[in-house]
Amino acid sequence: MSTLPNLDQSSLSSNRLYSLDALRGFDMFWIMGADEVFHTMFKATDSPIWGFFAHQFSHPEWHGFRFYDLIFPLFLFMAGVATPFSLGKEIEKGKNREQLLLKVIKRGLILAALGVVYNNGLEIKPIEEIRFGSVLARIGLGYMFANIIYLYTKKPAIQAIWFGGILMFYYLLLKFNAAPGFPAGDLSQEGNFASYMDRLIMPGRLYKGNHDPEGLTSTIPAISTGLLGILTGNYLKNDPSDGTQKTKRMAMFGALFIVLALVWNIDFPINKNLWSSSFVLMVGGISLLLLSLFYYIIDVKGYQKWSFFFRIIGMNSILIYMSGVFINWEYSTDSIFHWLGQLLGNPYNAVAMAICYTGIKWYFLYFMYQKKVFLRV
């Protein structure tokens, strides 16, 4: 166990982006269990305000977008942002591209393997019962192919062409094809071409039987999510503009991408399950807005102390994500704080336990931070 370059506690040279650790921690904070606070508060109060937030911390059944859809792609975007600082630094030192290629492929495949463990545990099962699609596999493969493009394209303009080209290719792939028995361009769960291809080529079981939200075919546009992060990292590292100007431009492009996503949504719906091209633009735009905010406050203005809470999470995000496979956090929370739930009683005992659940995980990460232990891939 040590530091995880590029994906967790990235080695970002002397001009380290502290905002990246903080934003990564902010992202993982919701996955750690903080989202459950909104759900339990809504159940306790039946307030429409808490109901609104609880609704945002759930996924649409198919088409549409909610805040919770951002959590996953934001992490992949940030992995891309770190690339020009970490992998780019190794290139500048004169390291062989083929060696770096092997390192990138190794990391991508290890993350995919960890995803299998996360889905299925350390248990021997028949192949047909194993789910291979996973969040970590999507991050690993998207990161891997985006970094391969980065390694072999020197100019950001070429990377931008790859970004747009992949999105257009995926759009045309789904627009002019469909599963047998469905009209071309069908985007239903059963009829869309991406899910059909996954049913043909993916081993094991799909998450929803006829569809997997982390399938192989829909990983293609996820490469663009990673590439957008790389383009952003290139800009932050190499552009001579001051921090305020960089913040404005990132925010401007973020807003532009959101508008483009909403326009494209008319013809190619925003859909996380399919990772549609319009979805890539939507989450990319919001990711740019969030990064511009964190970057301006933390790296430009220098207000860093407040972000320590999130940075603790962001520096060990893979560890806390995988920990649930091996640690029963619910049992730990109940063992330590059951008395608090008894004192509060219904309905707020569930709210208190949700807060304690997240707090225990944070203190675990804080302990790891103090001991300088970080998961390395």
N, C-alpha and C positions, 0 to 999 in steps of 0.2 A: 504494500500500500504506500502510495506517495501522491504526488501531484498529478492531475490529469490534464495534460497539455491539450490545447485547442477546444476541448469540450467542457471542462469544468474550470479549474483554477488556471486559466491560460497564462503562459509566460509571455507577457505582452511588452517585453523590452522596457527601456527606461521611460517611455511615454505610455505606461500602462493605463488602460481604461478601467478605472475603478468603478465607473458606472456600469460596465458590463457585468461584473460580479454582482453588483446590487440588483440590476434588472433581472439577471438569471435567478437570484434569490427571490425576488418579487414574484417571478413566474412560478417557481417551485413551491412557494409559500401556499398557494392555493391547492396544489396537488397534495401537499402534506396533510391536508385536512381542514384548512381554514375555510374552505367553501362550505363545509358542513355547519359552520356557525350560522350562516344565513338560512340554511334549510331548517335548522332547529329553532331559530328565532321566529321564522314564519309560522312554524307549527305551534309555537308557544303563544304568539300574539295574534295570529291571523291578520296582521297588518298588511295592507296593500303595498306599503313601502318595502317591508321585508320580503313580501311576495315577489315584487319586481326583481330584487337582487337575487332571490332564490331561483327565479326563472332564468336569469342570466347565467347562473352557475349550473346549467343543465344543457344538454345537447339537443338540437332539433332532431326530429325523427328522420328527416331526409334533407330537403332543400331548406335554406335559411341560414341565419347566422346569429349566434349569441356570444357573449364575452368568453364563455368557457371554451369555445372553439379556438380561441387564440392561444391558449396555454401551450399546446403541443407545437404548432409551427413557430411560435416565438422562440422556443428553445433551439430549434434547427436554424433559424435566422441568426441567433447569437453565436452559434457554433461557426457560422460563416463569417460573421464580423471578426472573430478572433483569428481567422486563418491568415490574413496578411501580416498580422503582428507575430504570430508564432511560426507557421510554416514559411512565411515570407522572410522572416529573420534567418531561418536556416538556409534558404536559397541565397540570401545576401552573403552568408558566410562561406559560400562556395560548395555546399553539400550537393552530392550527386542526386539528380532528380529521380533516377531509378531507385535509389535507396529510400528517398522520401515517398515515392510511389508505393513501395512495399509497406512502409510504415502506415500510410493512409489506408491501404487495403486491409492491413491487419487490424487497425482500430475499427474500421467499419464492420468487419466480420465478427470481431469480438463483441461489439454492441449487439449485432444480430443474434449471436449465441446467448448473450445475457437476456435478450428479449424472450427467447425460448424458455429459459429458466424461469423468468418472471411469470410467463403464462402458465407453465406446466409444473413448476417446482422440480426438485431433483428426484424424479420418479421415472422409472422405466415404463413406457407405454407403447402400444402398437402405433405405427406411423399414422394410421388413419385417425387416431385420437389426439394427436399432437397438433396444437395450433402454432404455426410458424410465423404468421404475421404478427407484428407487435409494434408498439410505440418506439422501442429502442432499435428495432430493425429498420423502421422508417427513418429514424434519425441517423443511424449508422450508414445506411445505403445512400441516403440523400447527401450526407456529409461526404461520403467517400467519392461519389461521382462528381459532386461540385468541386471538391479539392483536386481531383484528377484534371478537370477542365482548367482550374486555376494553375496547376503545375505546368500545363502545356500550352497555355495562352498568356503571352506576356502583357498584352494591352487590355485594359478594362473595357474598351470599346468592343473587343471580340467577345469578352465575357458577357457583355450586355446583349450582344446578338444571340449568344447561346441562351440567355435568360428568356428573351422574347421568342426565340425560335422554338424552344421546348414547349412554352405555353401555347403557341399557335399549333404545333404538331399535335399536342394532346387534344386541343379543341377540335381539330379536323378529324382526329382518330375517333372521337366519340360522336361527332356530328354526322359522319357519313358511314357509320357502322352501328351494329346492334347485335344482340343475341339472336340466334335463329328463332323465327316466328314473330319478331318484333320489327317495327318500321325503323329505318335508318334514323339515327339521332335520338332514339328512345333513351331517356335518362331515368327510368324507373329502377328500383333496386334489382329486379329480376332481369330487366331488358337491356340495361346499359352494357356497352361493349367491354368496359374495364372489368366489371364483375364476371362477365362471361369468360374473358381470357383467364382470370384468376381461377375460375372453376376448372379450366382446362389444364393449366400449367402448375398450379400451386399444390404441393403435397399436403397431406394431413387434412385437418378440418378448417373450414372458414368460420369466422366468429358468428355470423348470422346465417349460416347454412349455405345460402346462395350468394353471399357477399361478405367480404372482409374489409373493414374501414382502413386497415393497414396492409392491403393487398399489394402484390408486386406491380401490377399495371399502374395503379394510382401513385406509385412511388416516382414515376417519371416526372410529373410536375413538381414533386417535392424537391427535386434537384434544383429547380428554379428558386425555391424558397432559400436554399443554402447559397445559391449564387447571388441572390439579392443581398444577403448578409456579407458575402465576400466583396461585392461592389461597394457596399457601405463602409466596410473595414478599409478597403483601398483608399476611399475618399478621406476618411478620418486620419489615416496614417500619412498619406502622401500629398494631400492638397495643402498649399501654403497659406490658405485663408486662416483667419483667426477663429477661435472656438465659437464665438457668437455668430459669425457668418456661416460656419458649418452647421450650427444648430438650425438656423433659418432655412438653409437649403434642404436639410433632412426633413424638416417639418413640411416644407413646401412640396417635396416629392411624396411624402406620406399622404398629404391631403389629395394630391393629384391621383395617386394610385387608388385611393378610396373612391373617388369620383369615377375613375375608369372601371373599377370593379362593379359599381352600381349600374353603370351603363351596360357593361357586358352581361350582367346578371339578367337582363331582359331576354337575351338569347341563350346564354350558358349560365344557369343558375349557380349562385354561391352555394357550395355544397362541400362540407368537410369530408363526408363519407367517400366522395369521389375525388377529393382534393382538386376540384375544378380550377381551371385557369383564373376565373373570376375570384375564386376563394383565395388563390395565391396572391392576387393583387390586393384583396381586402385585408388579409392578415399581414401582408407586407407593408401596406400603408399604415396600419395601426402600430406595427412593430417599429417603423421609422419614427412615428410620433412619440411613442414611449421612450425609445432610445434617445431622441433629441431632448426630451424633457430630463431624463436621468443624466445625460451627458452634460447638459447646460448647468444643472444644479450642482453636480458632483465634480466633474472634471474642469468645467469652465469657471464656475464661481467658487469652487473649492469647499462646498458644504458637504463634508464626508461623514461626520460623526453619526448623523441620523441614520445613515445607510448601513451601519455596522450590523444591525439585526438581519437585514437581507443578505449582506455579504457572507455571513456565516453559513447561510443556506446555500448560496450560489457557489461557494468554494468546494462544496461536497455534494453536489446535486445528484450525481449518479448513485452515491452511497445511500442517501436517504430514499431515493426511488426504489432501489433494490432491497432495502432493509426489511420491507414488509413481507418478503418471501421467507425471511429467517427469524424475524422478531414479531411476536404477537403484541402489537402496540395497544390494541383494545384491552387486552388482559393487563398489561402494565399500567395503563391509565386507570382502570377500575381498581386494581390492587392498591394504588397509591391514593386515589382521590374518591373512592367510593363513599367515604364519610361526608365529603362535600356535597355530593349528590343527595345524600340522605338529609342533610341540613336544609338544602334548598327545596327539595321536594318537587313534585310536578307543578308546572311544566318546564321550569327553568333548569332542572337538574340536567337535562339533555344538552342545553346550551353550555352549561359549565363544563360538562364532560368533553364537549367538542373543543372548547378552548384549552382545556388541560391536555387533551390528546395532541394538539398541535404544539403546545408548550413543552411537553416531554420530548417530542422529536427535536425541537429546537435546542434544548439543553443537551441532548445527545450529540448534536452537531457541534455545539459550543465546546463540549468536552473533547471531541475529536480535534477541533481547531486548536485548543490549548496544548494538546499532545502532538500537534503537527502531523496528524494522520489524515491522509486524503486518498480516496480511491483512485488508482491509476489503471488506465486501459492501454 
